[in-house]
Every structure is written in C-alpha cells, then in structure tokens.
Amino acid sequence: MSGTLNKVMLIGHLGDEVKMHYFEGGGCIGRFPLATNETYTSKQTNERVTNTEWHNIVVRNKGAEICEKYLSKGDKVYIEGRLKTRKWQDDKGNDRYSTEVQCIDFTFLSTKKESDNNASNKPEASQPAAMPKADEASAPEKDDLPF
C-alpha cells in the first residue's frame, strides 16, 4: 500500500458543553472533550478496572453549530475524523503541542437523560409485556386478505 491513512472513530460521552469560537469571516469552531472508557478485570485483584481516555474534539462551521445546539455534557456521540497535532507557544515562550480529533462526521447516539432513564428502567424492561385479554386473543382479526 503506497498511501497513508489518518482516520479516527470514537464513541464516547461529552465531558463538557461545546465551546464555540466565532471568526470575522462568518466561520466558527466548536471544541469539546470526549471520554472513552476501557473496562477489564485485573488478574491480580480480580476487580473490574475502568480506564478513561480523554480526546479533544474540534468541529467546524455548520457542524459546530449543530453540536452546540443539540449536544450537552454527558451525551453519547459517535465521532469520525482525523488526528491533527498543533504546535503553539505558552506564556513563557515554550513550545507546546496539542493533539486533536478534527471531526469530519458525527452521529448523536443518546442524551444523558436517555441513558439515565434506561439505567433506572432496566428492571421494568425485563418484565414480560402484558398479555391480551382472553376476549381479545380469541377474536378473529378482520383483514382484506382473500386467504
């Protein structure tokens, strides 16, 4: 393969609200942190261990405005993009680096409210659905099918 590939796909939860920055020419950038988790069982202690990795997400223009409008802290989102490392200087003149995910596409998966509701409704979801009454079950269905 002679080409190269710079592609990132993440599913995680927003760690903060989308921070917007508007430019004079009408463009804008939205930034937010995204948390992804890895969970495993430690062989030494037999305990579940969760490691959280934080990613800096950058969305541009219309995508940024959509994210600002509909996303909030805790929401689950799918992000697709590419890695980009920026170099900048701090107040003391030292070179600093920041690696970001330049978002190309995104899909909203669930809101924090939906996630909380699903977690609290789990016992109810496992209960069987109500059975129809005997009269309803024995009544023939009316349809237009000739057979």
Buried (B, 14 or more C-beta within 10 A) or exposed (E): EEEEEEEBEBEBBBBEEBEBEEEEEEEBBBBBBBBBEEEEEEEEEEEEEEEEEEBBBBBBEEBBBBBBEEBBEBBBBEBBBEEEEEEEEEEEEEEEEEEBBBBBEBEEBBBBEEBEEEEEEEEEEEEEEEEEEEEEEEEEEEEEEEE
